[in-house]
Amino acid sequence: MALLKRLVEHDRPALSFTLDGQPASGLLGDTLLTAVLTASEHLRGSDFSAEP
């Protein structure tokens, strides 16, 4: 399940891409950051380490 939820604008065409070897999708007109954040399950592995 995605970490961030899209609240509005569900009516734009979807675009598929690969994120870390896994299929993902965003909406036409999304920035790359928006597409990645709405497709990702987490932002970092741990809140207590410096690792991404």
mmCIF entry with sequence, helices, sheets and N, C-alpha, C, O atoms, coordinates in Angstrom:
data_MODEL
# 
_entry.id   MODEL 
# 
_entity.id                         1 
_entity.type                       polymer 
_entity.pdbx_number_of_molecules   1 
# 
_entity_poly.entity_id                      1 
_entity_poly.type                           'polypeptide(L)' 
_entity_poly.nstd_linkage                   no 
_entity_poly.nstd_monomer                   no 
_entity_poly.pdbx_seq_one_letter_code       MALLKRLVEHDRPALSFTLDGQPASGLLGDTLLTAVLTASEHLRGSDFSAEP 
_entity_poly.pdbx_seq_one_letter_code_can   MALLKRLVEHDRPALSFTLDGQPASGLLGDTLLTAVLTASEHLRGSDFSAEP 
_entity_poly.pdbx_strand_id                 A 
# 
loop_
_entity_poly_seq.entity_id 
_entity_poly_seq.num 
_entity_poly_seq.mon_id 
_entity_poly_seq.hetero 
1 1  MET n 
1 2  ALA n 
1 3  LEU n 
1 4  LEU n 
1 5  LYS n 
1 6  ARG n 
1 7  LEU n 
1 8  VAL n 
1 9  GLU n 
1 10 HIS n 
1 11 ASP n 
1 12 ARG n 
1 13 PRO n 
1 14 ALA n 
1 15 LEU n 
1 16 SER n 
1 17 PHE n 
1 18 THR n 
1 19 LEU n 
1 20 ASP n 
1 21 GLY n 
1 22 GLN n 
1 23 PRO n 
1 24 ALA n 
1 25 SER n 
1 26 GLY n 
1 27 LEU n 
1 28 LEU n 
1 29 GLY n 
1 30 ASP n 
1 31 THR n 
1 32 LEU n 
1 33 LEU n 
1 34 THR n 
1 35 ALA n 
1 36 VAL n 
1 37 LEU n 
1 38 THR n 
1 39 ALA n 
1 40 SER n 
1 41 GLU n 
1 42 HIS n 
1 43 LEU n 
1 44 ARG n 
1 45 GLY n 
1 46 SER n 
1 47 ASP n 
1 48 PHE n 
1 49 SER n 
1 50 ALA n 
1 51 GLU n 
1 52 PRO n 
# 
_struct_asym.id          A 
_struct_asym.entity_id   1 
# 
_struct_conf.conf_type_id            HELX_P 
_struct_conf.id                      HELX_P1 
_struct_conf.pdbx_PDB_helix_id       AA1 
_struct_conf.beg_label_comp_id       LEU 
_struct_conf.beg_label_asym_id       A 
_struct_conf.beg_label_seq_id        32 
_struct_conf.pdbx_beg_PDB_ins_code   ? 
_struct_conf.end_label_comp_id       ALA 
_struct_conf.end_label_asym_id       A 
_struct_conf.end_label_seq_id        39 
_struct_conf.pdbx_end_PDB_ins_code   ? 
_struct_conf.beg_auth_comp_id        LEU 
_struct_conf.beg_auth_asym_id        A 
_struct_conf.beg_auth_seq_id         32 
_struct_conf.end_auth_comp_id        ALA 
_struct_conf.end_auth_asym_id        A 
_struct_conf.end_auth_seq_id         39 
_struct_conf.pdbx_PDB_helix_class    1 
_struct_conf.details                 ? 
_struct_conf.pdbx_PDB_helix_length   8 
# 
_struct_conf_type.id          HELX_P 
_struct_conf_type.criteria    ? 
_struct_conf_type.reference   ? 
# 
_struct_sheet.id               AA1 
_struct_sheet.type             ? 
_struct_sheet.number_strands   2 
_struct_sheet.details          ? 
# 
_struct_sheet_order.sheet_id     AA1 
_struct_sheet_order.range_id_1   1 
_struct_sheet_order.range_id_2   2 
_struct_sheet_order.offset       ? 
_struct_sheet_order.sense        anti-parallel 
# 
loop_
_struct_sheet_range.sheet_id 
_struct_sheet_range.id 
_struct_sheet_range.beg_label_comp_id 
_struct_sheet_range.beg_label_asym_id 
_struct_sheet_range.beg_label_seq_id 
_struct_sheet_range.pdbx_beg_PDB_ins_code 
_struct_sheet_range.end_label_comp_id 
_struct_sheet_range.end_label_asym_id 
_struct_sheet_range.end_label_seq_id 
_struct_sheet_range.pdbx_end_PDB_ins_code 
_struct_sheet_range.beg_auth_comp_id 
_struct_sheet_range.beg_auth_asym_id 
_struct_sheet_range.beg_auth_seq_id 
_struct_sheet_range.end_auth_comp_id 
_struct_sheet_range.end_auth_asym_id 
_struct_sheet_range.end_auth_seq_id 
AA1 1 ALA A 14 ? LEU A 19 ? ALA A 14 LEU A 19 
AA1 2 GLN A 22 ? LEU A 27 ? GLN A 22 LEU A 27 
# 
loop_
_atom_site.group_PDB 
_atom_site.id 
_atom_site.type_symbol 
_atom_site.label_atom_id 
_atom_site.label_alt_id 
_atom_site.label_comp_id 
_atom_site.label_asym_id 
_atom_site.label_entity_id 
_atom_site.label_seq_id 
_atom_site.pdbx_PDB_ins_code 
_atom_site.Cartn_x 
_atom_site.Cartn_y 
_atom_site.Cartn_z 
_atom_site.occupancy 
_atom_site.B_iso_or_equiv 
_atom_site.pdbx_formal_charge 
_atom_site.auth_seq_id 
_atom_site.auth_comp_id 
_atom_site.auth_asym_id 
_atom_site.auth_atom_id 
_atom_site.pdbx_PDB_model_num 
ATOM 1   N N  . MET A 1 1  ? 0.845  -1.165 0.000   1.00 0.00 ? 1  MET A N  1 
ATOM 2   C CA . MET A 1 1  ? 0.000  0.000  0.000   1.00 0.00 ? 1  MET A CA 1 
ATOM 3   C C  . MET A 1 1  ? 0.898  1.238  0.000   1.00 0.00 ? 1  MET A C  1 
ATOM 4   O O  . MET A 1 1  ? 1.933  1.267  0.665   1.00 0.00 ? 1  MET A O  1 
ATOM 5   N N  . ALA A 1 2  ? 0.494  2.238  -0.741  1.00 0.00 ? 2  ALA A N  1 
ATOM 6   C CA . ALA A 1 2  ? 1.290  3.457  -0.867  1.00 0.00 ? 2  ALA A CA 1 
ATOM 7   C C  . ALA A 1 2  ? 1.289  4.259  0.432   1.00 0.00 ? 2  ALA A C  1 
ATOM 8   O O  . ALA A 1 2  ? 0.305  4.278  1.171   1.00 0.00 ? 2  ALA A O  1 
ATOM 9   N N  . LEU A 1 3  ? 2.402  4.910  0.687   1.00 0.00 ? 3  LEU A N  1 
ATOM 10  C CA . LEU A 1 3  ? 2.545  5.741  1.880   1.00 0.00 ? 3  LEU A CA 1 
ATOM 11  C C  . LEU A 1 3  ? 1.650  6.979  1.806   1.00 0.00 ? 3  LEU A C  1 
ATOM 12  O O  . LEU A 1 3  ? 0.971  7.323  2.774   1.00 0.00 ? 3  LEU A O  1 
ATOM 13  N N  . LEU A 1 4  ? 1.658  7.633  0.665   1.00 0.00 ? 4  LEU A N  1 
ATOM 14  C CA . LEU A 1 4  ? 0.862  8.850  0.478   1.00 0.00 ? 4  LEU A CA 1 
ATOM 15  C C  . LEU A 1 4  ? -0.345 8.550  -0.400  1.00 0.00 ? 4  LEU A C  1 
ATOM 16  O O  . LEU A 1 4  ? -0.249 7.761  -1.340  1.00 0.00 ? 4  LEU A O  1 
ATOM 17  N N  . LYS A 1 5  ? -1.466 9.168  -0.102  1.00 0.00 ? 5  LYS A N  1 
ATOM 18  C CA . LYS A 1 5  ? -2.712 8.950  -0.833  1.00 0.00 ? 5  LYS A CA 1 
ATOM 19  C C  . LYS A 1 5  ? -3.066 10.187 -1.649  1.00 0.00 ? 5  LYS A C  1 
ATOM 20  O O  . LYS A 1 5  ? -2.961 11.315 -1.168  1.00 0.00 ? 5  LYS A O  1 
ATOM 21  N N  . ARG A 1 6  ? -3.480 9.962  -2.871  1.00 0.00 ? 6  ARG A N  1 
ATOM 22  C CA . ARG A 1 6  ? -3.936 11.047 -3.736  1.00 0.00 ? 6  ARG A CA 1 
ATOM 23  C C  . ARG A 1 6  ? -5.372 11.397 -3.336  1.00 0.00 ? 6  ARG A C  1 
ATOM 24  O O  . ARG A 1 6  ? -6.234 10.519 -3.301  1.00 0.00 ? 6  ARG A O  1 
ATOM 25  N N  . LEU A 1 7  ? -5.632 12.662 -3.037  1.00 0.00 ? 7  LEU A N  1 
ATOM 26  C CA . LEU A 1 7  ? -6.960 13.079 -2.587  1.00 0.00 ? 7  LEU A CA 1 
ATOM 27  C C  . LEU A 1 7  ? -7.848 13.577 -3.720  1.00 0.00 ? 7  LEU A C  1 
ATOM 28  O O  . LEU A 1 7  ? -9.068 13.430 -3.662  1.00 0.00 ? 7  LEU A O  1 
ATOM 29  N N  . VAL A 1 8  ? -7.253 14.157 -4.737  1.00 0.00 ? 8  VAL A N  1 
ATOM 30  C CA . VAL A 1 8  ? -8.034 14.711 -5.848  1.00 0.00 ? 8  VAL A CA 1 
ATOM 31  C C  . VAL A 1 8  ? -7.370 14.358 -7.171  1.00 0.00 ? 8  VAL A C  1 
ATOM 32  O O  . VAL A 1 8  ? -6.287 13.773 -7.194  1.00 0.00 ? 8  VAL A O  1 
ATOM 33  N N  . GLU A 1 9  ? -8.013 14.711 -8.253  1.00 0.00 ? 9  GLU A N  1 
ATOM 34  C CA . GLU A 1 9  ? -7.485 14.531 -9.608  1.00 0.00 ? 9  GLU A CA 1 
ATOM 35  C C  . GLU A 1 9  ? -7.202 13.074 -9.948  1.00 0.00 ? 9  GLU A C  1 
ATOM 36  O O  . GLU A 1 9  ? -6.090 12.731 -10.348 1.00 0.00 ? 9  GLU A O  1 
ATOM 37  N N  . HIS A 1 10 ? -8.192 12.231 -9.792  1.00 0.00 ? 10 HIS A N  1 
ATOM 38  C CA . HIS A 1 10 ? -8.051 10.819 -10.167 1.00 0.00 ? 10 HIS A CA 1 
ATOM 39  C C  . HIS A 1 10 ? -8.389 10.589 -11.641 1.00 0.00 ? 10 HIS A C  1 
ATOM 40  O O  . HIS A 1 10 ? -8.238 9.472  -12.136 1.00 0.00 ? 10 HIS A O  1 
ATOM 41  N N  . ASP A 1 11 ? -8.840 11.621 -12.345 1.00 0.00 ? 11 ASP A N  1 
ATOM 42  C CA . ASP A 1 11 ? -9.350 11.439 -13.702 1.00 0.00 ? 11 ASP A CA 1 
ATOM 43  C C  . ASP A 1 11 ? -8.301 11.608 -14.799 1.00 0.00 ? 11 ASP A C  1 
ATOM 44  O O  . ASP A 1 11 ? -8.648 11.555 -15.979 1.00 0.00 ? 11 ASP A O  1 
ATOM 45  N N  . ARG A 1 12 ? -7.034 11.810 -14.450 1.00 0.00 ? 12 ARG A N  1 
ATOM 46  C CA . ARG A 1 12 ? -5.976 11.930 -15.455 1.00 0.00 ? 12 ARG A CA 1 
ATOM 47  C C  . ARG A 1 12 ? -5.498 10.547 -15.881 1.00 0.00 ? 12 ARG A C  1 
ATOM 48  O O  . ARG A 1 12 ? -5.569 9.606  -15.090 1.00 0.00 ? 12 ARG A O  1 
ATOM 49  N N  . PRO A 1 13 ? -5.010 10.401 -17.122 1.00 0.00 ? 13 PRO A N  1 
ATOM 50  C CA . PRO A 1 13 ? -4.507 9.101  -17.579 1.00 0.00 ? 13 PRO A CA 1 
ATOM 51  C C  . PRO A 1 13 ? -3.311 8.634  -16.746 1.00 0.00 ? 13 PRO A C  1 
ATOM 52  O O  . PRO A 1 13 ? -2.480 9.439  -16.325 1.00 0.00 ? 13 PRO A O  1 
ATOM 53  N N  . ALA A 1 14 ? -3.242 7.329  -16.519 1.00 0.00 ? 14 ALA A N  1 
ATOM 54  C CA . ALA A 1 14 ? -2.140 6.734  -15.750 1.00 0.00 ? 14 ALA A CA 1 
ATOM 55  C C  . ALA A 1 14 ? -0.939 6.474  -16.658 1.00 0.00 ? 14 ALA A C  1 
ATOM 56  O O  . ALA A 1 14 ? -1.091 6.161  -17.838 1.00 0.00 ? 14 ALA A O  1 
ATOM 57  N N  . LEU A 1 15 ? 0.251  6.610  -16.086 1.00 0.00 ? 15 LEU A N  1 
ATOM 58  C CA . LEU A 1 15 ? 1.507  6.294  -16.763 1.00 0.00 ? 15 LEU A CA 1 
ATOM 59  C C  . LEU A 1 15 ? 2.245  5.257  -15.929 1.00 0.00 ? 15 LEU A C  1 
ATOM 60  O O  . LEU A 1 15 ? 2.404  5.423  -14.720 1.00 0.00 ? 15 LEU A O  1 
ATOM 61  N N  . SER A 1 16 ? 2.694  4.191  -16.575 1.00 0.00 ? 16 SER A N  1 
ATOM 62  C CA . SER A 1 16 ? 3.421  3.133  -15.868 1.00 0.00 ? 16 SER A CA 1 
ATOM 63  C C  . SER A 1 16 ? 4.918  3.400  -15.918 1.00 0.00 ? 16 SER A C  1 
ATOM 64  O O  . SER A 1 16 ? 5.432  3.939  -16.898 1.00 0.00 ? 16 SER A O  1 
ATOM 65  N N  . PHE A 1 17 ? 5.618  3.014  -14.842 1.00 0.00 ? 17 PHE A N  1 
ATOM 66  C CA . PHE A 1 17 ? 7.072  3.109  -14.793 1.00 0.00 ? 17 PHE A CA 1 
ATOM 67  C C  . PHE A 1 17 ? 7.591  2.033  -13.846 1.00 0.00 ? 17 PHE A C  1 
ATOM 68  O O  . PHE A 1 17 ? 6.810  1.367  -13.165 1.00 0.00 ? 17 PHE A O  1 
ATOM 69  N N  . THR A 1 18 ? 8.888  1.868  -13.808 1.00 0.00 ? 18 THR A N  1 
ATOM 70  C CA . THR A 1 18 ? 9.516  0.894  -12.924 1.00 0.00 ? 18 THR A CA 1 
ATOM 71  C C  . THR A 1 18 ? 10.246 1.647  -11.822 1.00 0.00 ? 18 THR A C  1 
ATOM 72  O O  . THR A 1 18 ? 11.018 2.566  -12.097 1.00 0.00 ? 18 THR A O  1 
ATOM 73  N N  . LEU A 1 19 ? 10.002 1.259  -10.573 1.00 0.00 ? 19 LEU A N  1 
ATOM 74  C CA . LEU A 1 19 ? 10.623 1.894  -9.414  1.00 0.00 ? 19 LEU A CA 1 
ATOM 75  C C  . LEU A 1 19 ? 11.342 0.817  -8.615  1.00 0.00 ? 19 LEU A C  1 
ATOM 76  O O  . LEU A 1 19 ? 10.702 -0.070 -8.050  1.00 0.00 ? 19 LEU A O  1 
ATOM 77  N N  . ASP A 1 20 ? 12.659 0.888  -8.566  1.00 0.00 ? 20 ASP A N  1 
ATOM 78  C CA . ASP A 1 20 ? 13.468 -0.119 -7.870  1.00 0.00 ? 20 ASP A CA 1 
ATOM 79  C C  . ASP A 1 20 ? 13.143 -1.527 -8.352  1.00 0.00 ? 20 ASP A C  1 
ATOM 80  O O  . ASP A 1 20 ? 13.077 -2.464 -7.556  1.00 0.00 ? 20 ASP A O  1 
ATOM 81  N N  . GLY A 1 21 ? 12.940 -1.670 -9.660  1.00 0.00 ? 21 GLY A N  1 
ATOM 82  C CA . GLY A 1 21 ? 12.676 -2.975 -10.249 1.00 0.00 ? 21 GLY A CA 1 
ATOM 83  C C  . GLY A 1 21 ? 11.242 -3.460 -10.121 1.00 0.00 ? 21 GLY A C  1 
ATOM 84  O O  . GLY A 1 21 ? 10.929 -4.572 -10.546 1.00 0.00 ? 21 GLY A O  1 
ATOM 85  N N  . GLN A 1 22 ? 10.373 -2.655 -9.550  1.00 0.00 ? 22 GLN A N  1 
ATOM 86  C CA . GLN A 1 22 ? 8.969  -3.033 -9.362  1.00 0.00 ? 22 GLN A CA 1 
ATOM 87  C C  . GLN A 1 22 ? 8.075  -2.130 -10.213 1.00 0.00 ? 22 GLN A C  1 
ATOM 88  O O  . GLN A 1 22 ? 8.351  -0.938 -10.347 1.00 0.00 ? 22 GLN A O  1 
ATOM 89  N N  . PRO A 1 23 ? 7.007  -2.686 -10.789 1.00 0.00 ? 23 PRO A N  1 
ATOM 90  C CA . PRO A 1 23 ? 6.099  -1.839 -11.562 1.00 0.00 ? 23 PRO A CA 1 
ATOM 91  C C  . PRO A 1 23 ? 5.381  -0.832 -10.667 1.00 0.00 ? 23 PRO A C  1 
ATOM 92  O O  . PRO A 1 23 ? 5.001  -1.152 -9.540  1.00 0.00 ? 23 PRO A O  1 
ATOM 93  N N  . ALA A 1 24 ? 5.201  0.372  -11.169 1.00 0.00 ? 24 ALA A N  1 
ATOM 94  C CA . ALA A 1 24 ? 4.517  1.436  -10.433 1.00 0.00 ? 24 ALA A CA 1 
ATOM 95  C C  . ALA A 1 24 ? 3.783  2.297  -11.448 1.00 0.00 ? 24 ALA A C  1 
ATOM 96  O O  . ALA A 1 24 ? 3.965  2.137  -12.655 1.00 0.00 ? 24 ALA A O  1 
ATOM 97  N N  . SER A 1 25 ? 2.957  3.205  -10.959 1.00 0.00 ? 25 SER A N  1 
ATOM 98  C CA . SER A 1 25 ? 2.263  4.101  -11.882 1.00 0.00 ? 25 SER A CA 1 
ATOM 99  C C  . SER A 1 25 ? 2.067  5.464  -11.239 1.00 0.00 ? 25 SER A C  1 
ATOM 100 O O  . SER A 1 25 ? 2.019  5.599  -10.017 1.00 0.00 ? 25 SER A O  1 
ATOM 101 N N  . GLY A 1 26 ? 1.958  6.452  -12.083 1.00 0.00 ? 26 GLY A N  1 
ATOM 102 C CA . GLY A 1 26 ? 1.649  7.815  -11.681 1.00 0.00 ? 26 GLY A CA 1 
ATOM 103 C C  . GLY A 1 26 ? 0.583  8.327  -12.624 1.00 0.00 ? 26 GLY A C  1 
ATOM 104 O O  . GLY A 1 26 ? 0.063  7.569  -13.443 1.00 0.00 ? 26 GLY A O  1 
ATOM 105 N N  . LEU A 1 27 ? 0.253  9.586  -12.523 1.00 0.00 ? 27 LEU A N  1 
ATOM 106 C CA . LEU A 1 27 ? -0.742 10.174 -13.413 1.00 0.00 ? 27 LEU A CA 1 
ATOM 107 C C  . LEU A 1 27 ? -0.078 11.183 -14.334 1.00 0.00 ? 27 LEU A C  1 
ATOM 108 O O  . LEU A 1 27 ? 0.884  11.849 -13.953 1.00 0.00 ? 27 LEU A O  1 
ATOM 109 N N  . LEU A 1 28 ? -0.597 11.289 -15.539 1.00 0.00 ? 28 LEU A N  1 
ATOM 110 C CA . LEU A 1 28 ? -0.090 12.242 -16.509 1.00 0.00 ? 28 LEU A CA 1 
ATOM 111 C C  . LEU A 1 28 ? -0.080 13.637 -15.891 1.00 0.00 ? 28 LEU A C  1 
ATOM 112 O O  . LEU A 1 28 ? -1.098 14.096 -15.374 1.00 0.00 ? 28 LEU A O  1 
ATOM 113 N N  . GLY A 1 29 ? 1.066  14.309 -15.944 1.00 0.00 ? 29 GLY A N  1 
ATOM 114 C CA . GLY A 1 29 ? 1.213  15.641 -15.367 1.00 0.00 ? 29 GLY A CA 1 
ATOM 115 C C  . GLY A 1 29 ? 1.831  15.646 -13.982 1.00 0.00 ? 29 GLY A C  1 
ATOM 116 O O  . GLY A 1 29 ? 2.200  16.710 -13.483 1.00 0.00 ? 29 GLY A O  1 
ATOM 117 N N  . ASP A 1 30 ? 1.958  14.474 -13.340 1.00 0.00 ? 30 ASP A N  1 
ATOM 118 C CA . ASP A 1 30 ? 2.631  14.394 -12.041 1.00 0.00 ? 30 ASP A CA 1 
ATOM 119 C C  . ASP A 1 30 ? 4.101  14.753 -12.194 1.00 0.00 ? 30 ASP A C  1 
ATOM 120 O O  . ASP A 1 30 ? 4.696  14.496 -13.240 1.00 0.00 ? 30 ASP A O  1 
ATOM 121 N N  . THR A 1 31 ? 4.687  15.340 -11.170 1.00 0.00 ? 31 THR A N  1 
ATOM 122 C CA . THR A 1 31 ? 6.138  15.459 -11.145 1.00 0.00 ? 31 THR A CA 1 
ATOM 123 C C  . THR A 1 31 ? 6.696  14.070 -10.836 1.00 0.00 ? 31 THR A C  1 
ATOM 124 O O  . THR A 1 31 ? 5.967  13.202 -10.356 1.00 0.00 ? 31 THR A O  1 
ATOM 125 N N  . LEU A 1 32 ? 7.957  13.862 -11.103 1.00 0.00 ? 32 LEU A N  1 
ATOM 126 C CA . LEU A 1 32 ? 8.582  12.585 -10.785 1.00 0.00 ? 32 LEU A CA 1 
ATOM 127 C C  . LEU A 1 32 ? 8.487  12.305 -9.291  1.00 0.00 ? 32 LEU A C  1 
ATOM 128 O O  . LEU A 1 32 ? 8.218  11.173 -8.891  1.00 0.00 ? 32 LEU A O  1 
ATOM 129 N N  . LEU A 1 33 ? 8.705  13.319 -8.466  1.00 0.00 ? 33 LEU A N  1 
ATOM 130 C CA . LEU A 1 33 ? 8.630  13.150 -7.016  1.00 0.00 ? 33 LEU A CA 1 
ATOM 131 C C  . LEU A 1 33 ? 7.234  12.711 -6.582  1.00 0.00 ? 33 LEU A C  1 
ATOM 132 O O  . LEU A 1 33 ? 7.108  11.809 -5.754  1.00 0.00 ? 33 LEU A O  1 
ATOM 133 N N  . THR A 1 34 ? 6.191  13.325 -7.121  1.00 0.00 ? 34 THR A N  1 
ATOM 134 C CA . THR A 1 34 ? 4.823  12.941 -6.775  1.00 0.00 ? 34 THR A CA 1 
ATOM 135 C C  . THR A 1 34 ? 4.557  11.494 -7.162  1.00 0.00 ? 34 THR A C  1 
ATOM 136 O O  . THR A 1 34 ? 3.981  10.741 -6.377  1.00 0.00 ? 34 THR A O  1 
ATOM 137 N N  . ALA A 1 35 ? 4.967  11.097 -8.356  1.00 0.00 ? 35 ALA A N  1 
ATOM 138 C CA . ALA A 1 35 ? 4.753  9.724  -8.808  1.00 0.00 ? 35 ALA A CA 1 
ATOM 139 C C  . ALA A 1 35 ? 5.477  8.728  -7.907  1.00 0.00 ? 35 ALA A C  1 
ATOM 140 O O  . ALA A 1 35 ? 4.913  7.691  -7.557  1.00 0.00 ? 35 ALA A O  1 
ATOM 141 N N  . VAL A 1 36 ? 6.709  9.029  -7.529  1.00 0.00 ? 36 VAL A N  1 
ATOM 142 C CA . VAL A 1 36 ? 7.481  8.127  -6.665  1.00 0.00 ? 36 VAL A CA 1 
ATOM 143 C C  . VAL A 1 36 ? 6.871  8.056  -5.267  1.00 0.00 ? 36 VAL A C  1 
ATOM 144 O O  . VAL A 1 36 ? 6.735  6.963  -4.717  1.00 0.00 ? 36 VAL A O  1 
ATOM 145 N N  . LEU A 1 37 ? 6.504  9.185  -4.688  1.00 0.00 ? 37 LEU A N  1 
ATOM 146 C CA . LEU A 1 37 ? 5.948  9.185  -3.331  1.00 0.00 ? 37 LEU A CA 1 
ATOM 147 C C  . LEU A 1 37 ? 4.604  8.474  -3.255  1.00 0.00 ? 37 LEU A C  1 
ATOM 148 O O  . LEU A 1 37 ? 4.322  7.806  -2.261  1.00 0.00 ? 37 LEU A O  1 
ATOM 149 N N  . THR A 1 38 ? 3.771  8.602  -4.280  1.00 0.00 ? 38 THR A N  1 
ATOM 150 C CA . THR A 1 38 ? 2.473  7.925  -4.243  1.00 0.00 ? 38 THR A CA 1 
ATOM 151 C C  . THR A 1 38 ? 2.594  6.447  -4.591  1.00 0.00 ? 38 THR A C  1 
ATOM 152 O O  . THR A 1 38 ? 1.651  5.688  -4.366  1.00 0.00 ? 38 THR A O  1 
ATOM 153 N N  . ALA A 1 39 ? 3.731  6.019  -5.135  1.00 0.00 ? 39 ALA A N  1 
ATOM 154 C CA . ALA A 1 39 ? 3.939  4.613  -5.462  1.00 0.00 ? 39 ALA A CA 1 
ATOM 155 C C  . ALA A 1 39 ? 4.728  3.879  -4.376  1.00 0.00 ? 39 ALA A C  1 
ATOM 156 O O  . ALA A 1 39 ? 4.715  2.648  -4.340  1.00 0.00 ? 39 ALA A O  1 
ATOM 157 N N  . SER A 1 40 ? 5.410  4.604  -3.496  1.00 0.00 ? 40 SER A N  1 
ATOM 158 C CA . SER A 1 40 ? 6.294  3.997  -2.497  1.00 0.00 ? 40 SER A CA 1 
ATOM 159 C C  . SER A 1 40 ? 5.552  3.611  -1.229  1.00 0.00 ? 40 SER A C  1 
ATOM 160 O O  . SER A 1 40 ? 4.576  4.253  -0.841  1.00 0.00 ? 40 SER A O  1 
ATOM 161 N N  . GLU A 1 41 ? 6.031  2.550  -0.591  1.00 0.00 ? 41 GLU A N  1 
ATOM 162 C CA . GLU A 1 41 ? 5.457  2.113  0.682   1.00 0.00 ? 41 GLU A CA 1 
ATOM 163 C C  . GLU A 1 41 ? 6.125  2.793  1.872   1.00 0.00 ? 41 GLU A C  1 
ATOM 164 O O  . GLU A 1 41 ? 5.546  2.840  2.957   1.00 0.00 ? 41 GLU A O  1 
ATOM 165 N N  . HIS A 1 42 ? 7.337  3.320  1.684   1.00 0.00 ? 42 HIS A N  1 
ATOM 166 C CA . HIS A 1 42 ? 8.038  4.001  2.772   1.00 0.00 ? 42 HIS A CA 1 
ATOM 167 C C  . HIS A 1 42 ? 9.030  5.006  2.188   1.00 0.00 ? 42 HIS A C  1 
ATOM 168 O O  . HIS A 1 42 ? 9.436  4.899  1.031   1.00 0.00 ? 42 HIS A O  1 
ATOM 169 N N  . LEU A 1 43 ? 9.406  5.970  3.000   1.00 0.00 ? 43 LEU A N  1 
ATOM 170 C CA . LEU A 1 43 ? 10.378 6.970  2.571   1.00 0.00 ? 43 LEU A CA 1 
ATOM 171 C C  . LEU A 1 43 ? 11.795 6.578  2.935   1.00 0.00 ? 43 LEU A C  1 
ATOM 172 O O  . LEU A 1 43 ? 12.728 6.858  2.181   1.00 0.00 ? 43 LEU A O  1 
ATOM 173 N N  . ARG A 1 44 ? 11.973 5.930  4.082   1.00 0.00 ? 44 ARG A N  1 
ATOM 174 C CA . ARG A 1 44 ? 13.284 5.466  4.546   1.00 0.00 ? 44 ARG A CA 1 
ATOM 175 C C  . ARG A 1 44 ? 13.116 4.124  5.233   1.00 0.00 ? 44 ARG A C  1 
ATOM 176 O O  . ARG A 1 44 ? 12.019 3.747  5.647   1.00 0.00 ? 44 ARG A O  1 
ATOM 177 N N  . GLY A 1 45 ? 14.226 3.413  5.344   1.00 0.00 ? 45 GLY A N  1 
ATOM 178 C CA . GLY A 1 45 ? 14.199 2.120  6.008   1.00 0.00 ? 45 GLY A CA 1 
ATOM 179 C C  . GLY A 1 45 ? 14.043 2.229  7.510   1.00 0.00 ? 45 GLY A C  1 
ATOM 180 O O  . GLY A 1 45 ? 13.422 1.368  8.134   1.00 0.00 ? 45 GLY A O  1 
ATOM 181 N N  . SER A 1 46 ? 14.606 3.291  8.106   1.00 0.00 ? 46 SER A N  1 
ATOM 182 C CA . SER A 1 46 ? 14.577 3.448  9.555   1.00 0.00 ? 46 SER A CA 1 
ATOM 183 C C  . SER A 1 46 ? 14.604 4.926  9.914   1.00 0.00 ? 46 SER A C  1 
ATOM 184 O O  . SER A 1 46 ? 15.285 5.718  9.262   1.00 0.00 ? 46 SER A O  1 
ATOM 185 N N  . ASP A 1 47 ? 13.875 5.288  10.934  1.00 0.00 ? 47 ASP A N  1 
ATOM 186 C CA . ASP A 1 47 ? 13.904 6.670  11.416  1.00 0.00 ? 47 ASP A CA 1 
ATOM 187 C C  . ASP A 1 47 ? 15.165 6.975  12.216  1.00 0.00 ? 47 ASP A C  1 
ATOM 188 O O  . ASP A 1 47 ? 15.462 8.140  12.478  1.00 0.00 ? 47 ASP A O  1 
ATOM 189 N N  . PHE A 1 48 ? 15.912 5.942  12.608  1.00 0.00 ? 48 PHE A N  1 
ATOM 190 C CA . PHE A 1 48 ? 17.022 6.115  13.540  1.00 0.00 ? 48 PHE A CA 1 
ATOM 191 C C  . PHE A 1 48 ? 18.395 5.909  12.923  1.00 0.00 ? 48 PHE A C  1 
ATOM 192 O O  . PHE A 1 48 ? 19.397 5.936  13.637  1.00 0.00 ? 48 PHE A O  1 
ATOM 193 N N  . SER A 1 49 ? 18.464 5.703  11.616  1.00 0.00 ? 49 SER A N  1 
ATOM 194 C CA . SER A 1 49 ? 19.769 5.538  10.989  1.00 0.00 ? 49 SER A CA 1 
ATOM 195 C C  . SER A 1 49 ? 19.937 6.570  9.881   1.00 0.00 ? 49 SER A C  1 
ATOM 196 O O  . SER A 1 49 ? 18.971 7.212  9.468   1.00 0.00 ? 49 SER A O  1 
ATOM 197 N N  . ALA A 1 50 ? 21.149 6.721  9.410   1.00 0.00 ? 50 ALA A N  1 
ATOM 198 C CA . ALA A 1 50 ? 21.417 7.659  8.325   1.00 0.00 ? 50 ALA A CA 1 
ATOM 199 C C  . ALA A 1 50 ? 21.227 7.007  6.958   1.00 0.00 ? 50 ALA A C  1 
ATOM 200 O O  . ALA A 1 50 ? 21.385 7.668  5.932   1.00 0.00 ? 50 ALA A O  1 
ATOM 201 N N  . GLU A 1 51 ? 20.889 5.718  6.935   1.00 0.00 ? 51 GLU A N  1 
ATOM 202 C CA . GLU A 1 51 ? 20.711 5.017  5.669   1.00 0.00 ? 51 GLU A CA 1 
ATOM 203 C C  . GLU A 1 51 ? 19.409 5.443  5.005   1.00 0.00 ? 51 GLU A C  1 
ATOM 204 O O  . GLU A 1 51 ? 18.426 5.744  5.683   1.00 0.00 ? 51 GLU A O  1 
ATOM 205 N N  . PRO A 1 52 ? 19.408 5.467  3.663   1.00 0.00 ? 52 PRO A N  1 
ATOM 206 C CA . PRO A 1 52 ? 18.174 5.846  2.948   1.00 0.00 ? 52 PRO A CA 1 
ATOM 207 C C  . PRO A 1 52 ? 17.087 4.786  3.082   1.00 0.00 ? 52 PRO A C  1 
ATOM 208 O O  . PRO A 1 52 ? 15.993 4.951  2.542   1.00 0.00 ? 52 PRO A O  1 
# 
